[in-house]
Each structure stands twice: as C-alpha cells, then as structure tokens.
Amino acid sequence: MSTIRVPQVVPSPDKDCEAINNACKRLGTDEKALIRILGCRNAAQRRLIRDAYHQIYNSSLIDCLNDELSGDFRKAVILWTYDPWERDARLANEALKSRRKNLTELQVIAEIACATSPHHLVAVRQAYCSLFHSSLEEDIISNVSLPLQKILLSLVSSYRYDKEAVDSSVAKMEAAKLREAIQAKKLDDDELWRILSTRNTFQLRKTFQLYKDDYGTSIDKDIMACGKGIVESVMKVVIWCLDTPEKHFSEVIRASIVGLGTDEDSLTRAIVTRAEIDMMKVRAEYFNANKSSLDNAVIGDTAGDYKDFLMTLLGAKI
C-alpha cells in the first residue's frame, strides 16, 4: 500500500540528525541528502528524528528546513516531516483561511474527515486546537457558509466505528433514504448527512453498492445530476473518499497536472498525504483511468528537487 522505500537497516535518529545537519551546513544545501534521508523514513521514524534534532541542536528541524529550502520543494518536505495529524490540521487551516472557497480548498476538509481513520480525525482536531487556539468546528462556522457549513460540520464532528460491521437490511433501507433525498434535490437533508457522517465505511460501501443495484445508477452520478454547484462537487468528493479514496486522489493528481500550469499544492497534498496509506492503489487507479503512468505524469510536470522528492515518495530510486 505504501510506496516509500525505508532501508532495511535504518540509521539511528542521532545519525540521521548528524547527516541532516551536515547537509545544511555545506556551502549550498545538499538537497539530495535531505531527500535520501527524510524521503525514506516512515512517520514514526521522522518523529524520532525531529525529537532528536531538537535535543542535539536545541532548535527545530522544521525551522531548519524552512531556512534551507525554498519553493514547492520546501513546502513538500516540511509537510512530509510533520506528524500526519499536524500536517492535516495545518492543511485544514490553510484551506479554511483561504480567500477562495471553491472545491480545491473545501475538498481538503472532506478528505481529512472521510479518507482517514476515526482516530486520525480526532488527532487532527486536537492538533488544530493546539496550533490555532480555536477548534476546527469553530473555523468551519466562521469561514464556510450554509449549506456547506452544515455538511462539513457533520463530517468533522463524527466518530465512526472503525471495524468491519455490515448490516445488509440497514444498508438497503438507508440506500432508499439517500435516493429519496437526492431525487428531491435535498442535498442538505438531515437524514442524508446522518447516514454519511456516522456509518462506518464498510457499511456505507454496502449501502452505495445496493443503491446502484436497486436504482441502476451510482450515487455519485445521481448527485452530480442534481446540478453543477459546489455542494454537488463536495458531496461527490465525500462519496469517493468514503467508498474508494484511491479514485478521489487519482483524480486530484490528474486535475493538478492537466491544462496550462501545475497545481503544485494539490499535487503535493495528494502524494504526501497518501504515500504511507494507499499510494499503490492510487497509482493503479490512475493508470486504469488515464491509460498512462502516474510516475510519468509527475516527471513530465515537475522539475528539480521537487520532482525528485515526489518521486522518492512514490518509490523511485533517486
């Protein structure tokens, strides 16, 4: 599932810190050394490196990276170096405080709420409070208007059961309730969002399957048939993140590189947040949907150290 290549014999955190410090003390930063170290360590190992760096040098590794690196490469490395829950808390805050409130921003909240574990969502909410002195819920209320405010609040306030438990009769009944709300174009219906925000993902996948079996079309297609607004688009993201998150993140990557210019923020977010979760599935989904390699797409649309870092997270040997 993960695409990062952690070496069989991993140096101690102290040794990694020494190598990082040497890379930053050179006449010109040794970016390749930083990529080889940080890009090939898992989340627990990166946390140990951060702690050891602070102990040894009495300074923050994040501050060091911020001083030594630049551009999209700096942003990608720093996001990767954070603990996953801190990273997502910062991504959520950046999205909510953006002047724009389109799909690119708001889908970040849906991803965090629907494409991660219930325990991770709780950790993100705790980190958010600690970092920004307000709750994620407060900032959604302050920065997002209805009906999207109601939708996002229901998702981030939820704590789903995280084990595989499926009741087919409930799934069939709730598929009918979803169908009724969608056919009436009541996309902010309380019952609809009770189902989507509280049921475990295994239960919801059964519900979505029965929806298609019983009514002949997938739930996401019926949602998009209601209109082409931001509510419909965010709902589609919610469904994909709950059902097949690899499909959503494959589409995020595709959308980030098509047309003129690259949306580096979206590309970075998709790869950094999924590299340790399901990037192998994302890569396969990308190929199936686009008949081309995700790796080649990234290579063709990025350059320099930024490209090398993303490719390292995708499992390439740089």
C-alpha positions as CSV (number, residue, x, y, z in Angstrom):
1,M,0.0,0.0,0.0
2,S,2.8,2.4,1.0
3,T,5.3,3.5,-1.7
4,I,8.1,4.8,0.4
5,R,11.3,2.8,0.5
6,V,12.5,2.5,4.0
7,P,16.0,0.9,4.1
8,Q,16.4,-2.5,5.7
9,V,18.9,-1.0,8.1
10,V,17.8,2.4,9.3
11,P,20.5,4.6,10.9
12,S,19.7,5.8,14.4
13,P,17.9,9.1,14.8
14,D,21.1,10.7,16.0
15,K,23.0,9.6,12.9
16,D,20.2,10.9,10.7
17,C,20.3,14.2,12.5
18,E,24.0,14.5,12.0
19,A,23.6,13.8,8.3
20,I,20.9,16.4,8.0
21,N,22.9,18.9,9.9
22,N,25.9,18.3,7.6
23,A,23.7,18.6,4.6
24,C,22.5,22.0,5.8
25,K,26.0,23.3,6.8
26,R,27.5,22.8,3.4
27,L,28.3,25.7,1.1
28,G,24.9,25.3,-0.5
29,T,22.4,22.9,0.9
30,D,22.8,19.2,-0.1
31,E,19.1,18.7,-1.1
32,K,19.8,15.2,-2.4
33,A,21.0,14.1,1.0
34,L,17.8,15.5,2.7
35,I,15.7,13.7,0.1
36,R,17.5,10.4,0.7
37,I,17.0,10.7,4.5
38,L,13.6,12.2,5.1
39,G,12.0,10.8,1.9
40,C,12.9,7.2,3.1
41,R,11.7,7.3,6.7
42,N,8.2,6.5,7.9
43,A,6.1,8.7,10.2
44,A,7.4,7.2,13.4
45,Q,11.0,7.5,12.3
46,R,10.5,11.1,11.2
47,R,9.1,11.9,14.6
48,L,12.2,10.4,16.3
49,I,14.4,12.5,14.0
50,R,12.6,15.7,14.9
51,D,12.8,14.9,18.6
52,A,16.5,14.0,18.4
53,Y,17.3,17.1,16.3
54,H,15.8,19.3,18.9
55,Q,17.7,17.6,21.7
56,I,21.0,17.7,20.0
57,Y,20.9,21.1,18.4
58,N,18.4,22.9,20.6
59,S,16.5,24.0,17.5
60,S,13.6,22.9,15.4
61,L,14.2,20.7,12.4
62,I,11.1,22.3,10.7
63,D,12.8,25.8,11.2
64,C,16.0,24.4,9.7
65,L,14.2,23.1,6.6
66,N,12.3,26.3,6.3
67,D,15.6,28.3,6.3
68,E,17.5,26.0,4.0
69,L,14.9,25.1,1.3
70,S,12.6,27.0,-1.0
71,G,9.5,26.9,-3.2
72,D,7.4,23.9,-3.7
73,F,10.2,21.6,-2.6
74,R,10.4,23.3,0.8
75,K,6.6,23.0,1.3
76,A,6.5,19.3,0.3
77,V,9.5,18.4,2.6
78,I,8.0,20.3,5.6
79,L,4.6,18.8,5.1
80,W,6.1,15.3,5.0
81,T,8.2,15.9,8.1
82,Y,5.2,16.9,10.2
83,D,3.3,14.3,12.2
84,P,0.4,13.2,9.9
85,W,-2.2,14.7,12.2
86,E,-0.3,18.0,12.5
87,R,0.1,18.1,8.7
88,D,-3.7,17.7,8.2
89,A,-4.5,20.2,10.8
90,R,-2.3,22.8,9.0
91,L,-3.8,21.8,5.6
92,A,-7.3,22.3,7.0
93,N,-6.5,25.7,8.5
94,E,-4.9,26.8,5.2
95,A,-8.0,25.7,3.3
96,L,-10.4,27.4,5.7
97,K,-8.4,30.7,5.8
98,S,-8.1,30.9,2.1
99,R,-9.9,33.7,0.4
100,R,-11.2,31.3,-2.1
101,K,-13.8,28.7,-1.0
102,N,-14.0,26.5,-4.1
103,L,-13.7,22.8,-4.5
104,T,-9.9,22.9,-4.3
105,E,-10.0,24.2,-0.8
106,L,-13.1,22.6,0.7
107,Q,-12.3,19.1,-0.5
108,V,-9.3,19.1,1.9
109,I,-11.8,19.0,4.8
110,A,-13.8,16.2,3.2
111,E,-10.5,14.2,2.6
112,I,-9.5,14.5,6.3
113,A,-12.9,13.6,7.6
114,C,-13.7,10.8,5.1
115,A,-10.5,9.3,3.8
116,T,-8.7,8.7,7.1
117,S,-9.4,6.7,10.2
118,P,-11.7,7.9,13.1
119,H,-8.6,8.0,15.4
120,H,-6.7,10.2,13.0
121,L,-9.6,12.6,12.7
122,V,-9.7,13.0,16.5
123,A,-5.9,13.6,16.5
124,V,-6.3,16.2,13.8
125,R,-9.0,18.1,15.8
126,Q,-6.8,18.0,18.9
127,A,-3.7,19.3,16.9
128,Y,-5.9,22.0,15.3
129,C,-6.9,23.3,18.7
130,S,-3.3,23.3,20.0
131,L,-1.9,25.0,16.9
132,F,-4.5,27.6,16.1
133,H,-6.3,28.3,19.5
134,S,-9.7,27.5,18.0
135,S,-11.5,24.4,17.1
136,L,-11.8,23.0,13.6
137,E,-15.6,23.3,14.0
138,E,-15.3,27.0,15.1
139,D,-13.3,27.8,12.0
140,I,-15.7,26.0,9.7
141,I,-18.6,28.0,11.2
142,S,-16.6,31.3,10.8
143,N,-15.3,30.7,7.2
144,V,-17.8,28.5,5.4
145,S,-21.4,29.5,4.6
146,L,-24.5,27.3,4.6
147,P,-25.3,24.6,3.4
148,L,-21.6,23.6,3.1
149,Q,-21.0,24.6,6.7
150,K,-23.6,22.1,7.9
151,I,-22.2,19.4,5.7
152,L,-18.6,19.8,6.8
153,L,-19.5,20.2,10.4
154,S,-21.4,16.9,10.4
155,L,-18.3,15.2,8.9
156,V,-15.6,16.5,11.2
157,S,-17.8,16.1,14.3
158,S,-18.3,12.4,13.7
159,Y,-16.6,9.4,15.2
160,R,-17.3,6.4,13.1
161,Y,-17.0,2.8,14.2
162,D,-13.7,1.6,12.6
163,K,-14.2,-2.2,12.4
164,E,-15.9,-4.2,9.6
165,A,-19.5,-4.4,10.6
166,V,-22.2,-4.5,7.9
167,D,-26.0,-4.9,8.2
168,S,-27.4,-5.5,4.7
169,S,-31.0,-4.7,5.7
170,V,-30.0,-1.4,7.2
171,A,-27.9,-0.7,4.0
172,K,-30.9,-1.3,1.8
173,M,-33.2,0.9,3.9
174,E,-30.6,3.7,4.0
175,A,-29.9,3.4,0.3
176,A,-33.6,4.2,-0.2
177,K,-33.4,7.2,2.1
178,L,-30.4,8.5,0.2
179,R,-32.2,8.0,-3.0
180,E,-35.3,9.9,-1.8
181,A,-33.3,12.9,-0.6
182,I,-31.2,13.0,-3.8
183,Q,-34.2,12.7,-6.1
184,A,-35.8,15.6,-4.3
185,K,-32.5,17.5,-4.6
186,K,-32.4,18.0,-0.8
187,L,-28.7,17.6,-0.6
188,D,-28.5,19.2,2.9
189,D,-31.2,16.8,4.3
190,D,-30.5,15.8,7.9
191,E,-31.2,12.1,7.4
192,L,-28.8,12.0,4.4
193,W,-26.0,13.5,6.4
194,R,-26.7,11.4,9.5
195,I,-26.1,8.4,7.3
196,L,-23.0,9.7,5.5
197,S,-21.4,11.2,8.6
198,T,-21.9,8.4,11.2
199,R,-21.9,5.0,9.4
200,N,-18.7,3.1,9.2
201,T,-17.1,2.9,5.8
202,F,-17.8,-0.8,5.3
203,Q,-21.5,-0.2,6.0
204,L,-21.5,2.7,3.6
205,R,-19.8,0.8,0.8
206,K,-22.6,-1.8,1.1
207,T,-25.2,1.0,1.0
208,F,-23.6,2.5,-2.1
209,Q,-23.5,-0.9,-3.8
210,L,-27.2,-1.6,-3.0
211,Y,-28.0,1.9,-4.2
212,K,-26.6,1.1,-7.6
213,D,-28.1,-2.4,-7.7
214,D,-31.6,-1.1,-6.8
215,Y,-31.7,2.1,-8.8
216,G,-29.4,1.4,-11.8
217,T,-27.0,4.3,-11.3
218,S,-24.2,5.1,-8.9
219,I,-24.9,7.5,-6.1
220,D,-22.2,9.9,-7.2
221,K,-23.7,10.1,-10.7
222,D,-27.2,10.9,-9.2
223,I,-25.7,13.6,-7.0
224,M,-24.0,15.3,-10.0
225,A,-27.2,15.1,-11.9
226,C,-28.7,17.4,-9.3
227,G,-26.6,20.3,-10.6
228,K,-23.0,21.5,-11.1
229,G,-22.6,23.6,-8.0
230,I,-20.0,23.4,-5.2
231,V,-22.4,21.4,-2.9
232,E,-22.7,18.6,-5.5
233,S,-19.0,18.7,-6.1
234,V,-18.1,18.4,-2.4
235,M,-20.7,15.6,-2.0
236,K,-19.1,13.7,-4.8
237,V,-15.7,14.0,-3.0
238,V,-17.3,12.8,0.2
239,I,-18.8,9.7,-1.6
240,W,-15.5,8.9,-3.3
241,C,-13.4,9.4,-0.1
242,L,-15.7,7.1,1.8
243,D,-16.1,4.5,-0.9
244,T,-12.8,4.4,-3.0
245,P,-10.4,7.1,-1.8
246,E,-7.8,6.0,-4.3
247,K,-10.2,7.1,-7.0
248,H,-10.5,10.5,-5.5
249,F,-6.8,11.1,-5.0
250,S,-6.1,9.8,-8.5
251,E,-8.4,12.5,-9.8
252,V,-6.8,15.1,-7.6
253,I,-3.4,14.3,-9.2
254,R,-4.9,14.2,-12.7
255,A,-6.6,17.6,-12.2
256,S,-3.5,19.1,-10.8
257,I,-1.4,18.5,-13.9
258,V,-3.8,18.9,-16.8
259,G,-4.0,22.1,-18.8
260,L,-1.7,25.0,-18.6
261,G,0.4,25.1,-15.4
262,T,0.5,22.7,-12.5
263,D,-1.4,23.0,-9.2
264,E,1.6,22.1,-7.1
265,D,-0.3,22.5,-3.8
266,S,-2.9,19.8,-4.8
267,L,-0.2,17.5,-6.3
268,T,1.9,17.8,-3.2
269,R,-1.0,17.2,-0.8
270,A,-2.2,14.1,-2.7
271,I,1.2,12.4,-2.8
272,V,2.4,13.5,0.7
273,T,-0.8,12.5,2.5
274,R,-1.3,9.1,0.7
275,A,2.3,7.9,0.3
276,E,2.1,5.9,3.5
277,I,-1.6,4.9,3.2
278,D,-2.7,3.7,-0.2
279,M,-0.5,5.2,-2.9
280,M,-0.1,1.9,-4.6
281,K,-3.8,1.8,-5.1
282,V,-3.8,5.5,-6.3
283,R,-1.1,4.6,-8.8
284,A,-3.2,1.7,-10.1
285,E,-6.4,3.7,-10.3
286,Y,-4.5,6.5,-12.2
287,F,-3.3,4.1,-14.8
288,N,-6.8,2.5,-15.2
289,A,-8.5,5.8,-15.5
290,N,-5.9,7.6,-17.7
291,K,-4.1,4.7,-19.5
292,S,-0.8,6.3,-18.6
293,S,1.6,6.1,-15.7
294,L,1.2,8.4,-12.6
295,D,5.0,8.4,-12.3
296,N,5.4,9.6,-15.9
297,A,2.8,12.3,-15.3
298,V,4.7,13.6,-12.2
299,I,8.0,13.5,-14.0
300,G,6.5,15.4,-17.0
301,D,5.0,18.2,-14.9
302,T,7.6,18.8,-12.2
303,A,11.3,19.5,-12.1
304,G,14.4,19.6,-9.9
305,D,14.5,18.7,-6.3
306,Y,10.7,19.0,-6.1
307,K,10.3,16.3,-8.7
308,D,13.0,14.1,-7.1
309,F,11.3,14.4,-3.7
310,L,7.9,13.5,-5.0
311,M,9.3,10.6,-7.0
312,T,11.1,9.3,-3.8
313,L,7.8,9.3,-2.0
314,L,6.4,7.3,-5.0
315,G,9.1,4.7,-4.5
316,A,11.6,5.7,-7.2
317,K,15.3,5.4,-6.5
318,I,16.8,8.8,-6.9
